[in-house]
Amino acid sequence: MLIIEVTNAREVVRKQVGRLGERLIGKVVDAESQVEKALIQEMETAFKEFGIEARILSVNGPQLDGSEFLQFPLLVREERDVVLNED
């Protein structure tokens, strides 16, 4: 199992839409969830290319506590199953 924590979501959004866009998006949309959504799409594409079937979850709640512990109050924001089409 892999856990990936995006630590610079606001900077990524700022690069994509600029400072003004970031301010507007920050009021309407969660930058972290937007970056995670884009990341999920890229991972799905890559997994299919490698023949990997997976379940990818975007969740709100887990927090890293230093480098040794992970706390888990969990709310699933998005879920996607990557399944290979066997033609």
C-alpha positions in Angstrom: 0.0 0.0 0.0 1.2 3.5 -0.8 0.3 6.7 1.0 1.2 9.9 -0.8 0.8 13.2 1.0 0.7 16.3 -1.3 2.6 18.9 0.7 2.5 21.8 -1.7 -1.0 21.9 -3.1 -1.4 25.7 -2.9 1.8 26.3 -4.7 0.8 23.9 -7.5 -2.6 25.7 -7.9 -0.8 29.0 -7.9 1.5 27.9 -10.7 -1.5 26.7 -12.7 -3.8 29.7 -12.3 -1.7 32.5 -10.8 -2.0 34.3 -7.5 -5.4 35.9 -8.3 -6.8 32.6 -9.5 -5.5 30.9 -6.4 -7.3 33.4 -4.2 -10.6 32.9 -6.0 -10.2 29.1 -6.1 -9.2 29.0 -2.4 -12.6 30.5 -1.6 -14.6 28.1 -3.8 -12.5 24.9 -4.2 -10.1 23.1 -1.9 -6.6 23.3 -3.5 -5.6 19.9 -2.0 -8.6 18.1 -3.4 -8.0 19.7 -6.9 -4.4 18.6 -7.0 -5.3 15.1 -5.7 -7.9 14.8 -8.4 -5.4 15.7 -11.1 -2.9 13.3 -9.6 -5.4 10.4 -9.5 -6.1 11.0 -13.2 -2.3 10.8 -14.0 -1.9 7.7 -11.8 -4.8 6.0 -13.5 -3.3 6.6 -16.9 0.1 5.4 -15.8 -1.3 2.3 -14.0 -3.2 1.2 -17.1 0.0 1.6 -19.3 1.9 -0.7 -16.9 -1.0 -3.2 -16.6 -1.7 -2.4 -12.9 -5.1 -2.7 -11.4 -5.6 -0.6 -8.3 -8.0 1.2 -6.1 -7.1 4.9 -5.6 -8.7 6.9 -2.8 -8.6 10.6 -2.1 -9.3 11.0 1.6 -9.6 13.8 4.1 -8.5 13.1 7.6 -5.2 11.1 7.9 -2.4 13.1 9.2 1.3 12.3 9.4 2.6 12.8 13.0 6.3 13.2 12.4 7.8 10.3 10.4 6.7 7.4 12.5 2.9 7.7 13.0 -0.2 8.1 10.9 -3.5 9.2 12.5 -6.7 8.0 10.8 -10.0 9.9 11.1 -11.0 9.1 7.5 -13.5 10.7 5.1 -13.3 9.5 1.5 -13.5 12.4 -1.0 -13.0 10.4 -4.2 -12.5 6.8 -5.2 -11.6 5.3 -8.5 -11.0 1.7 -9.4 -8.4 1.2 -12.2 -9.4 -1.9 -14.1 -7.8 -3.2 -17.3 -10.1 -3.8 -20.2 -9.4 -7.3 -21.4 -10.4 -7.3 -25.1 
